[in-house]
Amino acid sequence: MRDLTILGIETSCDETAAAVVRGPQNAAVLSNVIRSQIDEHTEFGGVVPEIAARAHIEVLDRIVGEAMHEAGCTWDDIDAVAATAGPGLIGGVIVGLMTAKAIAMAADKPLIAVNHLEGHALTARLTDDLPFPFLLLLVSGGHSQFLLVRGVGDYERLGTTIDDAIGEAFDKTAKLLGLPYPGGPAVEKMAKLGDVTRFRLPRPLLDRPGLDMSFAGLKTALRTQAKKLEPVDEQTVADLCAAFQRAVSDVLTVRTKSALDLFCERFPDVPPTIVVAGGVAANQEIRAALTQAADEAGARFVAPPMKLCTDNAAMIAWAGIEHMRLGPVDDRNVSPRPRWPLDARNSGVLGSGKKGAKV
């Protein structure tokens, strides 16, 4: 199969992104433009959906133009347009998907509607040429899941959070302690200054079998400690951040080892690989803990570069390439989906008629 060049668009939350990616034989990210909305949401301590959607509308055309210019491409060079169709904040998803539809119609190109989570799941194949099957730990503001990735459009969820996602727990912890938005980097920065032994926070669900996780109780325990010591000084905030971050790392480490054991049972002849993706994968303590867990289990650890861990359009374009290599795809009549589980029957590209697709 010849290499394809695809424009990707991502607007599922608070990053407006466009990218041009070529592959699959000679995989290359020709451009990857991301415009963050942190400034718009900082005063609210979190993402406001209506503000996010308006911000996408204001800049998306320019971001697409920058991506095309940086890649040195004209519309004649583009084989298809791929866009996030869900899951995510519905206003933002609509903006990106409708823009992609308009471009596809005007340029007479196929449209590929991509599951945002599948973009994360397949990124390691762009960066590390990773074969199937492999394990995926997806840790972000909205999702914390262990997934078995058997192939394009073929996913099995092995475990998930039963309440807060890890990124959400970090953001709420930061807000509770008076730290700025976004909460993840703020908590990590303070944790480096803290005494990790001062507070002992719980490791929820570790006394139960399986791969499910829980972080709401951990957040509540931290709040209880903070209220006992009000008003908290800067050192106490740092110590609480360190304890919280270590508890999250411990939970992920234990569950990752269990997931790798399960993978080896399912695929005894396949060298195990654990891929970590999503914004929380940028946390250095968590990444180091998971690397050690993989080493102890004799598994390969793969984490995409930081810029491809957080939401971006290169992963959406690459997912489009992965689907087009399996056959023709054109989803111009697809509707946006605020919820779209990756392990659902129609988790792959909508309208393609392939396994994992809505037919």
N, C-alpha and C positions, 0 to 999 in steps of 0.2 A: 504493500500500500504506500502511495506517495505521502509525503508530509503534508499536513493541513495547517492552515493559518487561521486562527479563530480569534475574534474579538469577544472578550468576556466583560460582563457588567455585574456588579455586586452592590446592592443597596438594602440589605436585609435588616440593618440596625443603624449604627451611627457612623459608618464609614461609607463615603461615596467613592467607588473604585471602578476603574476600567483598565484592561490589560489586553495585550496581544501576545499570543503564545503559538509557537510552531511545534509540530510533532506528528506522529509519535516516534519516528525513527531517529531524528536528530532533534531531540527535545530542547527547546530554548524559550526563555521568557524574553520577548523582544521589547516589552514595556510593561510596567506595572505601576500605575498612578493611583495613589490613595489620598483622599482628602478627609481628615478626621474632623468630627464635630465636637470635640471636647470643649471648646470655648463656648459653644451654644448651650451646652447642658451643665456646665460646671456649677452655676448658681443654684441649680435644682438638685444637685447631688445624685443625678442619674439621668437616664435617657428619657426625654419627653417625646412620645411617638409623633405628635402633631408637628413639633418643631423639627424633628428628624426628617419627616416627609417633605416639609417645605424646603429644608436645606438641600435635600437631594435634588429637588426641582430646580433650584437656583444654580447649581454648579455642574450637574451631570453632563450637559452638552459640552461644556468646556473640558471636563475631565476626559470624555471620550475623544475629543479633538486632540488633547495632549497625548493620550495613549497612542493614537494613530500616528501623530507626528514623531513621537519618540521612537516608534517602531520603524519609521520610514516606509509606511505602507499607504497604498491607496485602496479604495474599495474594490478595485479589480484584484488586489492581492488577497482579499479576505474570502475564505471559503464558507464561513457561517458566523452567526452571532449567537453567543451563549449568554444566558442571563439567569440569575437566581429567581426561581418561581416560588420559593418557600423553603423551609419555614422562616418566620421572622415577623417583624412589625409590618402589618398588612399595608399601611400607607407607603412605607419605603419600598416594599416588594412591588407594589403596583407601579410606582414611579420607574423603577429599573426595568421591569418586564414590559411595560407599555413603550418605553423608549426603545428597547431592543426590538419590539415588534415593528415600530415605525421604521427603524433603520433597516431591518430585514426586508420589509416591503419596498422601501424606496430603492434599496440596492439590489433587490431581487436575490436575497440570500436565504438559506434555511435558518430557522430559529430553533435553538436547542434550549429547552426549559430544564434547568438544573436544580436538583435538591442541594441546598446550601451545605448540608451535612455531608453529602457525597463529595462535594468539593474538598472538604477537609480530609475525608477518608482516602481520596485518591492522590493527594498532593505528594505523598512519599514516592509514588511511581514516577512523578515528574522529576523530583529532586534526586532520587536514589535508584531509579529503575528497579523497583521492588517487585518481585513476582508474587502472585497469589498462591496460597492464602496467607493472611497475616492477621495479627491482633491489632485493634485500634483502641486507644484510650483517648476519647474526645472530651476535653475539659475546657469549658468556656463560660461566658456569662449566662448562657441559657441552657447548656447541656453538660451533663457529666455521665458518660456511658462507656462501657466496654462493649466492643462490637467485633464479631468475627467477620472478616472481609474475605469472602470466597472468590469474588469476581465482580465485574462491573454490573451494578444493579442487583447483586446477590449478597445480602447482609443479614446477620443474625445478632440481635441484641442479647448479650449475655448478662448484663447487669446495668443498673442505672441508679441515680439518686432518687430516693422516694420523696424528697422535699426540695430544698434549695440546690441549685447547681453551685459548683465550687466558686465560679466567678461571681455569682450573685452573693454568696456568703462572704467573699472578700469585700465586695462593695458595701454590704450592710455593716460589716465589722468596721470598716473605715469610717462610715457615717456615724456609727455609734460612738467611736472614739474621737470624733471631731477632725478626722483626716480628710484631705481634699479628694475630689473625684478626678480621675478614675481610682477606685479603691485598691485594686490589685497592686499596682506599682507602689502606692503610698504605704500599704501594709508591709510589703517586702522591704522597702527602704527603712522603715522604723524597726522591723524585726532584726535587721543587722546590728542595731544598737542595743538590743534587748538581751536580758538574761532568760534563756529558754527554760531554766530550771525553777524559776520563781513560782510559776503557776502551773498546776497540773489540770489540764482540760481533758474532757472525755474523748474517747475514740469510738463514736457510735457504731453499732451493728457488728463490731468485730467479734462479738461472742456468738454470732449467728453464721451458719454456712451460707454459701452463695456469694454473688458478686455485687449485690446491691449496696448502696451507700446512703448515708444520711448526714446532713450538715446543719440542719436547723437547731438540733439540740446543742451542738458545739457552739453555735452563735449565741444561744440563750445562756449557756454556762459562762461565756465570756461577759455577757451583759451583767449577769449576777455578780461576778467578781468586780467588775468596774463600778457598779452601784455601791458595793460594800466600801469602796475606797474613795468615793467622791469627796471632794473634787480630785480627779486623777492628775498627777503631774506627768511631765514628758517621759520620765524614766518608766513610770508605770505603764504608760501607753506603749512604749517600746517593748516592755516585758510581756504585755498581753499579746502584742502582735507576734512576738517570737513564739509564744506558747501556742497561739492559734495556728500559725503557719506550720509548726512542727506536728501538731495534731493532724492537720490535713495531709502532710507528707507521709505520716505513719499509716493513715488509713489507705492512701493510694498505694503505698508500698506493699502492704499486706494483701490488698485486693489484686494488685498486679501479679504477685507471685502465684496467687490462686488461679488467676486467669491464664497464666502461662502453663500451669499444671494441667488445666483443662484443655488447652490447645494441644499439648503434647499427647494427651489421651486420645483426642480426636484425630490428630495427624502425627502418628508416631514416626513416620518416615520423612517429615518435613522439618527442616531446621527452624526453630521458633523465632519469630520477630515480633516485637512490640513497637508500634508506632504511636507517638504521642502528638496530638494536634489540638489546636484551639488556643485562645489567648493565654490561658493559665499555664500552658507549656513554656511560656517565656519566663516563668518564675524559676530562678536559678536553684534555690534549695529543692524545690519539687523535682526539677529536671535531674539534679544530682542524685536524689534519692531513688528515682525511677531507673536511672542508669545503673546504680549499684544493684538494685533488685533484679534487673535484667542480667547483669554480669553473674550474680549468684545463681541464677537459674540457667545459666549457659545459653542465654538468648541474645539475639541482636537487638540493640536499641536504636531506633531511628526517630529523630525529631527534625522536621523541616527548619530551614533558617527562620529566624525570628519574624521577618517580614512576611513569610508565608504561613506562619502559625496563626496570626491574627487574621481577621476578615480581610480578604483581598479578592481581586478579580482574576488573577492568574490561575487560582485554583478552579474557578468557574470555567474559564476558557479550557483548561486542561481536561476537566470532566467532560466538556463538550467534545474534545478530541477523542477521549476514551469511548464515548458512545458512537461517534461517527465512524470510528474504525471498525465497528461491528455491523454497520449498515446505514442506509440513508435515514436521516432524521429531519423532520420539519414539524414544529409544534406551534405554528402561528395562531392556532385557535385555543391554546391552553389558557387556563385561568389561574390567577395567583392563589397560593395556599398558605394561610398563616400557620397551619399545623401540617406537618408532612413527615411522619416517622420514617427513619431511614430503613427500618426493617419491615415496613409495610410491603404488601405485595406489589404495589405500584411505586416503589421507592426510587426506581430509576427514571430515565427520561420519559416524560409523558408523551403518549401518542406514537412511540417508536415501534410498538409491536414486538419488542424483544422481552426476554425474561426480566421481570421486575418492572415492566412498564404497564401503563393503563392502556388496554386495547378495546 
